[in-house]
């Protein structure tokens, strides 16, 4: 009969490989999400600056 602890020795590396791949995918998704949020923040800041400039021009 095989020892239950020994039966898992060969399969321990399998989940780690998929966890590494999953971690890389999550890291890439995090970077693209962060880039998207920063781009949205930049566009909204530019839009606010334009609106404030137009308000300053037309209201003074």
ZIUR-V35405 format. One record per residue. RES is the residue in three letters. PHI is phi in whole degrees, -180 to 180 (none if undefined). Layout:
RES,PHI ; RES,PHI
This chain:
UNK,none ; UNK,-90 ; UNK,-74 ; UNK,-59 ; UNK,-68 ; UNK,-75 ; UNK,-65 ; UNK,-90 ; UNK,-61 ; UNK,-77 ; UNK,-95 ; UNK,-67 ; UNK,-82 ; UNK,-63 ; UNK,-63 ; UNK,-65 ; UNK,-65 ; UNK,-71 ; UNK,-65 ; UNK,-65 ; UNK,-63 ; UNK,-64 ; UNK,-63 ; UNK,-64 ; UNK,-65 ; UNK,-66 ; UNK,-65 ; UNK,-65 ; UNK,-65 ; UNK,-64 ; UNK,-65 ; UNK,-70 ; UNK,-66 ; UNK,-62 ; UNK,-63 ; UNK,-65 ; UNK,-66 ; UNK,-67 ; UNK,-65 ; UNK,-62 ; UNK,-64 ; UNK,-65 ; UNK,-64 ; UNK,-68 ; UNK,-65 ; UNK,-65 ; UNK,-64 ; UNK,-64 ; UNK,-63 ; UNK,-65 ; UNK,-62 ; UNK,-64 ; UNK,-64 ; UNK,-66 ; UNK,-63 ; UNK,-64 ; UNK,-67 ; UNK,-84 ; UNK,-96 ; UNK,-106
